[in-house]
Amino acid sequence: MSWTRRPGLQSLTFWALLLTVAPLLIMTSGCGKKKEVDPYVYGSLRDVTRGNVESIGFLFEIDCPEFVYIDGNTGIVRDPKDPNLLEFLVATDLENRAPSWQGKLLGVQKFFSPTVYLMVRRVKDGMNVTEIDSCTNFVIPNFTDPKLEELSGFDLSKMPYNARRSQQSDMDDRIGMEFQTAGRVELLPDHEWKAPEGEVPEGEEAPTAPEVWYLVSADNPKALFKITNVTPSLEFGLKLLTAQGLPFVGGVKIVDVYPYKERRRVKVTGTVEIEFITYANRYLAP
């Protein structure tokens, strides 16, 4: 028996198979393309800094916060809806860039040492995204947890530089004393600076004493002490108090008290170290 070949049968079979397989090929080819996922996870300033939202690489997106204070590349920020929460945010050229970020979204990376802070990685305004270079030159203050119950209070106004000679012994007894006190901090010409010897070259200005930090009693401006342990962390706190017009409240240790004649000559009582500065219910440390 011989088979009778029907014209066009193979052609019809080919087209039927093609119509069946083509959609599968299209679907298969589409599966190879992965949809890009934004690594920045949105959250509030509180949720991001308190760990209430998670993100691979600790990348988050926040509404641009309110800047309370900026020094160099470091800023203290807060959410207007949560004004009691203060956090640190850093970025290259922050002082000049921050004003243009209001109303935009900030892509930030979270870091944990020496305390939690956020580094700006990008700025998003609608569909426009501006990448921000990593910031390396910034200061994040240190914090401490002082045992306040072990520190007594002391009024520095009792130790003016013009105190009588008969008070010298009592003042010397306070060397090494640690206590809490209130006052203010000021940048003043360094009383220990000595001008270089020799004449000033023609056309040049005579050198002047550099300014350093002093602690002044809240009640007696003649109770004046040079601060000797200024670190970048501590200076951030001292500048913060000055910029915001806030008094100094914190822990102090008396390092030295000058002799009677020296006190009256330089108009400075002695030297101190700052152990902590109280700010917004936290304690900034050197």
C-alpha positions in Angstrom: 0.0 0.0 0.0 1.3 3.4 -0.8 0.7 6.5 1.1 -1.0 9.4 -0.6 0.8 12.7 0.1 -1.5 15.6 0.7 -0.3 18.8 -0.7 0.4 21.6 1.9 0.1 19.4 5.0 3.8 19.9 6.2 3.4 23.6 5.6 0.3 23.8 7.8 2.0 21.8 10.5 5.0 24.2 10.5 2.9 27.3 11.0 0.8 25.6 13.7 4.0 24.8 15.7 5.3 28.3 15.2 2.2 29.9 16.6 2.4 27.6 19.6 6.1 28.1 20.4 6.5 31.8 19.6 4.8 33.1 22.7 7.0 30.8 24.8 10.1 32.1 23.2 9.0 35.7 23.8 8.2 34.9 27.5 11.5 33.0 27.9 13.6 35.9 26.4 11.8 38.4 28.7 12.6 36.4 31.8 16.3 37.1 31.2 15.9 40.8 31.9 15.7 41.6 35.7 13.9 44.7 36.7 16.2 47.2 38.4 15.3 47.7 42.1 16.1 50.9 43.9 18.4 50.0 46.8 17.3 53.0 48.8 14.5 52.2 51.2 12.2 55.1 52.2 11.7 55.9 55.9 11.4 58.7 58.4 14.4 60.2 60.1 13.4 58.4 63.3 12.8 55.1 61.7 16.0 55.1 59.8 18.3 56.1 62.7 16.5 53.9 65.2 16.6 50.8 63.0 12.9 50.5 62.4 13.4 49.9 58.7 16.0 47.7 57.0 18.0 48.0 53.8 20.9 46.1 52.3 24.0 48.2 52.6 22.1 50.5 55.0 20.9 52.7 52.2 17.8 54.8 52.9 15.8 57.6 51.5 14.5 60.4 53.7 12.7 63.7 53.3 15.3 66.5 53.6 15.3 67.3 57.3 15.7 70.7 59.0 19.3 71.7 59.6 19.7 73.0 63.1 23.5 73.6 62.9 26.2 73.1 60.3 29.9 73.2 60.8 32.0 72.3 57.7 30.7 69.0 56.3 28.8 68.0 59.5 25.2 69.0 60.3 22.8 68.5 63.1 19.3 67.8 61.7 15.8 67.1 62.9 12.4 66.3 61.4 10.0 69.3 61.8 7.4 66.7 62.8 9.7 65.2 65.4 11.7 68.3 66.7 13.0 66.6 69.8 15.0 64.1 67.8 18.5 65.4 66.7 20.7 63.4 64.4 24.0 63.9 62.5 24.2 64.2 58.7 27.4 64.6 56.7 28.1 65.6 53.1 30.9 67.2 51.1 30.4 71.0 51.0 27.4 70.7 53.2 27.3 74.3 54.2 26.8 75.5 50.6 24.7 72.6 49.4 22.1 72.2 52.2 20.0 75.3 51.4 19.1 73.9 47.9 18.0 70.5 49.3 14.8 71.6 51.0 11.8 69.8 49.7 13.8 67.1 48.1 14.6 63.4 48.9 18.0 62.5 50.2 19.5 59.1 49.6 21.7 58.4 52.6 23.9 55.7 54.0 23.8 54.9 57.7 26.9 54.5 59.8 27.3 53.5 63.4 30.6 54.8 64.8 31.4 56.8 66.9 27.7 57.3 67.0 24.9 56.8 64.4 25.1 59.3 61.5 23.9 59.5 57.9 26.0 60.3 54.8 24.3 61.8 51.8 24.8 59.7 48.7 22.3 61.3 46.3 19.7 64.0 46.0 16.4 63.2 44.3 14.1 65.9 42.9 11.2 64.3 41.0 12.9 62.2 38.2 16.2 64.1 38.6 18.8 62.3 40.6 22.2 63.9 41.6 24.9 61.6 42.9 27.0 63.0 45.8 30.6 61.9 46.2 31.6 60.3 49.5 32.6 62.6 52.3 35.8 62.0 54.1 36.5 65.2 55.9 34.0 65.6 58.7 33.7 65.4 62.5 31.2 63.3 64.4 31.4 64.2 68.1 32.0 61.6 70.7 29.5 61.0 73.4 29.8 59.8 77.0 27.5 58.7 79.8 28.8 60.5 82.9 27.9 59.4 86.4 26.2 62.6 87.3 25.3 61.4 90.8 29.0 61.2 91.6 29.8 64.7 90.4 29.1 67.6 92.8 28.3 71.1 91.6 30.8 74.0 92.0 30.6 77.7 91.2 33.7 78.8 89.3 33.0 82.4 90.3 34.7 81.6 93.6 38.0 81.4 91.8 38.7 84.7 90.1 42.1 85.6 88.8 42.2 88.6 91.1 41.6 86.5 94.3 43.6 87.6 97.3 47.0 86.0 98.1 45.4 84.5 101.2 43.1 82.5 99.0 45.9 80.8 97.0 46.1 77.8 99.2 42.4 77.0 99.0 42.5 77.5 95.2 45.5 75.2 94.9 43.6 72.5 96.9 41.0 72.4 94.1 43.6 71.3 91.5 42.5 67.9 90.1 38.9 68.5 91.3 36.1 67.2 89.0 32.7 68.8 89.2 29.7 70.1 87.2 29.4 73.8 86.6 27.8 76.4 84.4 29.3 79.3 82.5 30.1 80.2 78.9 32.8 79.5 76.4 34.7 82.1 74.4 37.5 82.3 71.8 40.1 84.7 73.1 43.7 85.5 72.3 46.0 82.9 73.8 47.5 84.4 76.9 50.5 82.0 76.7 51.5 83.0 73.2 54.8 84.8 72.8 55.5 87.0 69.8 58.5 85.9 67.7 61.7 87.9 68.3 63.0 90.3 65.7 61.7 93.1 63.7 58.7 92.6 61.4 59.7 92.8 57.7 58.6 95.9 55.9 55.2 95.5 54.3 54.2 92.6 56.6 51.8 92.8 59.5 53.0 92.0 63.0 51.8 88.5 64.1 49.0 88.4 66.6 48.1 85.8 69.2 46.0 82.9 68.0 42.6 82.6 69.6 41.9 79.6 71.8 39.0 78.4 73.9 38.4 79.7 77.5 35.7 78.8 80.1 34.2 81.8 81.9 32.2 81.7 85.1 28.5 82.4 84.6 28.5 85.0 87.4 32.1 86.4 87.4 34.0 87.3 84.1 37.2 87.4 86.2 37.0 83.7 86.8 38.6 82.8 83.5 40.2 79.4 82.6 42.0 78.3 79.5 40.7 74.9 78.1 43.6 72.6 77.4 42.1 69.4 76.0 40.4 70.8 72.8 39.9 68.0 70.3 38.0 68.2 67.0 35.0 66.5 68.8 35.1 69.0 71.7 35.6 72.0 69.4 32.5 71.0 67.5 30.6 71.2 70.8 32.2 74.5 71.8 31.4 76.1 68.4 27.8 74.7 68.6 27.2 76.5 72.0 28.7 79.7 70.7 26.7 79.7 67.4 23.4 79.0 69.2 24.1 81.4 72.1 23.8 78.6 74.6 25.5 78.6 78.1 28.0 75.9 78.9 26.7 73.3 81.3 28.9 70.3 81.8 31.7 68.5 83.6 35.1 70.2 84.3 38.4 69.2 85.8 40.8 71.9 87.2 44.2 71.2 85.8 46.2 74.1 87.2 45.8 77.3 89.2 48.4 80.0 88.6 50.4 81.6 91.4 49.1 84.9 92.8 51.3 87.2 90.8 50.9 85.2 87.6 47.1 85.2 87.9 47.0 89.0 88.2 49.5 89.5 85.4 47.8 87.4 82.7 44.3 87.9 84.0 43.6 84.2 83.9 43.0 81.9 86.9 44.4 78.7 85.5 43.6 75.8 83.2 40.8 73.3 83.0 39.8 70.2 81.0 36.2 69.8 79.7 34.9 66.3 80.5 31.6 66.7 78.8 29.1 69.2 77.4 25.4 68.8 78.1 23.4 69.4 74.9 19.8 68.2 74.1 19.9 65.6 76.9 23.1 64.1 75.5 26.7 64.5 76.7 29.3 65.5 74.1 32.8 64.3 75.0 36.3 65.3 73.9 
